[in-house]
Amino acid sequence: MHKLKQYILFENRNIDSYELLENQGYCNENYLLHSEGKKYIVRKFIRTDIDRKFEFQVQKLAFEKAISAEPLLLDEENALSISTYVEGIHKDQLENNDLNQFAEVLKKLHSLKLESEPILIETLIEGKSKEVQDALITIDTFESETVLCHNDLNPHNILFTQTIKLIDWEYAGMNDRYFDLASVCVEFDLTKEDEEHFLRSYFTMQDDIKYEKLKAYKVIYKALCTQWFENLEREA
């Protein structure tokens, strides 16, 4: 803990406690820090192949839209970052009100402007099944709708407070908006009715919702998730 005193953030503050959080991600070690009645998240980076400056910049923009915790410090040399702590819960199932809020959060996220090269999804998939190949062909028939996406909207990265906050921005980048939309549909196992409600909350009534494009991105998202966990098992 004494090393944290080197930062201006804690220069004249007492650090009361510092504990490893029970639920950990795969890219960082996460600690909860208490200092004079305030809580902070200290993230010690595990993976070294992530652009942490870009991640920090994205989170700053998201915080300005009130959809993320405030990022306070990035120390690339010591491989850590510090953010404010957000109290909230995770959910495995979403009600209509949750879907409405989630749609509004994604609209805010997807409106953020940041210069970056688009992610080439097809290059990320190592083995392409017939289903994945067909999905990629389907996607190519649609115009790309490239926006700033979170790209990892699993329930562990979504905090429900009075509003919804997104956390863990490691994989954020320029991607088709339908990738984020598809990930929500998959991760929360939305019914057709819930899916329709979610999409109608996200798009305006005048928008043409591209259901075949969404279906294709759901295939791609599932394939990437399967690949991710298979790689983790091999590395273990």
Beta strands, then each sheet from edge to edge (+ up, - down):
strand 1: 17-20
strand 2: 28-35
strand 3: 38-45
strand 4: 71-75
strand 5: 80-84
strand 6: 146-149
strand 7: 158-160
strand 8: 164-166
strand 9: 173-176
sheet 1: 1+ 2- 3+ 5- 4+
sheet 2: 6+ 9-
sheet 3: 7+ 8-
end
